[in-house]
Amino acid sequence: MRPLNHLILLSEPEPTGPEPFGQDGRLLAFASWMGIPAKAVPLRNSQEGSALPDRLLNEFEAGSCALAISAETLADHASIADELQRFLRQCASALLVFGCTNAERHLRAIARLTGGMISGSEFPGADSVSFSFPQSAVSFSQQLAGLGYLGRYEEPIFAFEAQDAAAADVIMAANEAAVFLRMDRGSSPLFLLSMPLPDLDQTLDAELELQEHYHRLIPLLIFLRQCFGASCWHGPESTARLIIDDPLLTEQYGFLEHSVLMKSMEHSGYGTSIAFIPWNYWRTSRQNAGLLGEQSNFAICVHGCDHTNKEFAIRDSALVDRKAGLALRRMELQRQRTGAAFEPVMVFPQGLFSRAAIAALRAHDYLAAVNTSVFPTDGAPEGLIVADLLQPAVTKYDGFPIFQRRYPRRLFDFAFDLFLGRPALVVEHHEYFREGVETWQDFVAEMHKLDPTLTWPGLADQLMRSCRRRNASNGSIEIQFYTRKFFWSNREPDTRNFSLCKQEPNAASIESVSVDGESSEFSFENGFLKLEVQAGPGETHGIEIVDREHPQERANGFGLAHNARVMLRRGLSEFRDNTLSRHDGLLKIAKGIVRGLKVTGDA
């Protein structure tokens, strides 16, 4: 099916009820957010003759649009099924019927539309419903195919039943019953969906994040991508990275053996970043710094400053600014003394950070933050919403990017990251390698099965290339990027105009923008910095956004007494990791003691 350029929603002439545009409104909002021109076309009442306005046949070229209609609207216009078939043949290339339920009127409407090939039944929801994506529908669900997850869905679930199983592709199932499927009606595909549609403005739960919305988001993402292809916002490449927190640059730290890790990286083809604690900068020898040069895809980034308890969760702007500056200074001093280069990416200790910490990172020119949570400890008046987490990075706070990472617990979550076009960033600690590297190598192999094109570039490199892009109808390419330094390539066979944008809520903070080192014109619109660049085939270009300078004091340490306390914390942590971790009983007792004393970073 060739990519389309419009989504037409067939709607009621006069929507009513407490939420008059309800699911219809959500569909239009989601399509628009995905970069697809979408509009609602009211159907005519039956007494006015044909329900479909005549202008629809004249307004769109043959095969140029996709249609969508709710099961409720379809049921209200019982005679429209035949007209839809005619319109599909002449103008549209796909039809989505959403909001299907067990209501008798819905069943009759679906049966008429499908020629009696589809019926359905209802079963109760539960605290734990198994949602799955059959491997047979891999052309639709891509990285998600063959996987599933357990989710909560307490409402009754309507499942489709095909008279001929071979005539329908089940794209998504709940407890092995079809809730999203595709079938052919003539020359056009018909998609049927019973799951509710997502609300992009819904505030997220910090614990569940997008996971409680998977069943709403994924079907609509699949339908729009299937119909509109590269005209939808999408991630251009699939990347991943392993990040191991805390180790020193030594041959062995706890259960992590450097030589074993290097062989494993070469064997399985992955890349690793060590989240290095800047306080340890004085402990790195030139010899150990040489470990970074043994493998080209092995690097270090910044992990806090002293790695004390909740050190970046504080709201004191001056103090957290000082810590952010001191962390970079220590990493730079280590580089100058030992040659240990580092990536200016922050991993927050304990995964905790305040909004003041994000402002401090931006003020000190960090590239990005990578964290297990993208929710600040002091929250925000409006909170994070569904739309915020559907992008590669969250930039709601000061326009600074926060990329999310995950523990390698559930493969489906990484498949969803890749499906969205987000970097698949994996976090672990030395304990994960207690039994060796085989478990991790198996996980890497599973990730490569999800996406054979998956690559593992350096952390900073993949963040500086992370973006969403779409092909505009005028032949130009639109790109939304996230880091202050960004690189992209023109992969088209001809010269193209690129329209680039980055969320920047405070236009006054921007001093200049350069492209390949040359000053470039830019503008602001609706909270986004925008610029235009022309690129020839195969060309790669780089953008840098420079903030206005603001006074900064030299980031000095916090004195001997503070350093003594940090040394005690680090000593206890390393004794735990290198010695107690090999004795489970002693480790359990020790952890209880240090948590009670609050002398380590384990909150």
Stockholm file with secondary structure:
# STOCKHOLM 1.0

chainA/1-603         MRPLNHLILLSEPEPTGPEPFGQDGRLLAFASWMGIPAKAVPLRNSQEGSALPDRLLNEFEAGSCALAISAETLADHASIADELQRFLRQCASALLVFGCTNAERHLRAIARLTGGMISGSEFPGADSVSFSFPQSAVSFSQQLAGLGYLGRYEEPIFAFEAQDAAAADVIMAANEAAVFLRMDRGSSPLFLLSMPLPDLDQTLDAELELQEHYHRLIPLLIFLRQCFGASCWHGPESTARLIIDDPLLTEQYGFLEHSVLMKSMEHSGYGTSIAFIPWNYWRTSRQNAGLLGEQSNFAICVHGCDHTNKEFAIRDSALVDRKAGLALRRMELQRQRTGAAFEPVMVFPQGLFSRAAIAALRAHDYLAAVNTSVFPTDGAPEGLIVADLLQPAVTKYDGFPIFQRRYPRRLFDFAFDLFLGRPALVVEHHEYFREGVETWQDFVAEMHKLDPTLTWPGLADQLMRSCRRRNASNGSIEIQFYTRKFFWSNREPDTRNFSLCKQEPNAASIESVSVDGESSEFSFENGFLKLEVQAGPGETHGIEIVDREHPQERANGFGLAHNARVMLRRGLSEFRDNTLSRHDGLLKIAKGIVRGLKVTGDA
#=GR chainA/1-603 SS CCCCCEEEEEECSSCCSSSTTHHHHHHHHHHHHTTCCEEEEECCCGGGSCSSCTHHHHHSCTTCEEEEEEHHHHHHSTTHHHHHHHHHHHTEEEEEEESCCSCHHHHHHHHHHTTTCEEEEEECCEEEEEEECCGGGHHHHGGGTTCEEEEEECSCEEEEEESSGGGEEEEEEETTEEEEEEEEETTEEEEEECSCCCCTTCBCCTTTTTGGGHHHHHHHHHHHHHHHGGGSCBCSCCBEEEEEESCCSSSEETTEEHHHHHHHHHHHTCCEEEEECGGGGGGCCHHHHGGGGSSTTEEEEEECSSCCTTTTSCCCHHHHHHHHHHHHHHHHHHHHHHCCCCEEEEECGGGCCCHHHHHHHHHTTCCEEEESCCSCTTCCSSCCBGGGGGSSSBCTTTTCCEEEEECTTCHHHHHHHHHHTCCEEEEECGGGGTTCSHHHHHHHHHHHHHCTTCBCCCHHHHHTTCEEEEECTTSCEEEEECSSEEEEECCSSSCEEEEEEEECSCGGGEEEEEETTEECCCEEETTEEEEEEEECTTCEEEEEEEECCCCCCCCCCCCHHHHHHHHHHHHHHHHHHHTGGGCHHHHHHHHHHHHHHTCSSCC
#=GC SS_cons         CCCCCEEEEEECSSCCSSSTTHHHHHHHHHHHHTTCCEEEEECCCGGGSCSSCTHHHHHSCTTCEEEEEEHHHHHHSTTHHHHHHHHHHHTEEEEEEESCCSCHHHHHHHHHHTTTCEEEEEECCEEEEEEECCGGGHHHHGGGTTCEEEEEECSCEEEEEESSGGGEEEEEEETTEEEEEEEEETTEEEEEECSCCCCTTCBCCTTTTTGGGHHHHHHHHHHHHHHHGGGSCBCSCCBEEEEEESCCSSSEETTEEHHHHHHHHHHHTCCEEEEECGGGGGGCCHHHHGGGGSSTTEEEEEECSSCCTTTTSCCCHHHHHHHHHHHHHHHHHHHHHHCCCCEEEEECGGGCCCHHHHHHHHHTTCCEEEESCCSCTTCCSSCCBGGGGGSSSBCTTTTCCEEEEECTTCHHHHHHHHHHTCCEEEEECGGGGTTCSHHHHHHHHHHHHHCTTCBCCCHHHHHTTCEEEEECTTSCEEEEECSSEEEEECCSSSCEEEEEEEECSCGGGEEEEEETTEECCCEEETTEEEEEEEECTTCEEEEEEEECCCCCCCCCCCCHHHHHHHHHHHHHHHHHHHTGGGCHHHHHHHHHHHHHHTCSSCC
//
